[in-house]
């Protein structure tokens, strides 16, 4: 189970990142100097898409987990673990930023 600090954290999309759906997946493309950085494209599965779309820069990760539980047939521990994993990956990749 993720830590309470992690679940209380708020995240936002990094500036100049666009998402494009391709079938059941999506691509996150960082845009630098108005050009897509094709070497840094990140592919999202359906779970990661749901997390990305729920992150709004105002809602704590705990609220994102609540949304996942409400929208999908998933238990809270699994949703929290999945959301935390996605957020950690996207933060490390520079696609999400913690809100201070």
MODA-V705378 format. One record per pair of residues at least 6 apart in sequence whose C-alpha atoms are under 7 Angstrom apart, sorted by the first residue. I is the first residue (numbers start at 0). J is the second residue. Records with the same first field share a line. If there is no record, write none. Layout:
I->J  J
//
This chain:
0->76  79  80
1->79  80  83
6->59  60  61
7->59  60  61
8->59  60
9->56  57  58  59  60  97  98
10->54  56  95  96  97  98
11->54  55  56  95  96  97  98
12->94  95  96
13->93  94  95  96
15->29  30
16->27  28  29  30  94
17->27  28  29
18->25  26  27  28
19->25  26  27
20->26
23->45
24->42  43  44  45
25->42  43  44  48
26->40  41  42  43
27->40  41  42
28->35  36  39  40  41
29->35  36  39  40
30->36
47->85
50->63  82
53->63
54->63
56->98
64->78  79  82
67->78
68->74  75  78
89->95
90->96
//
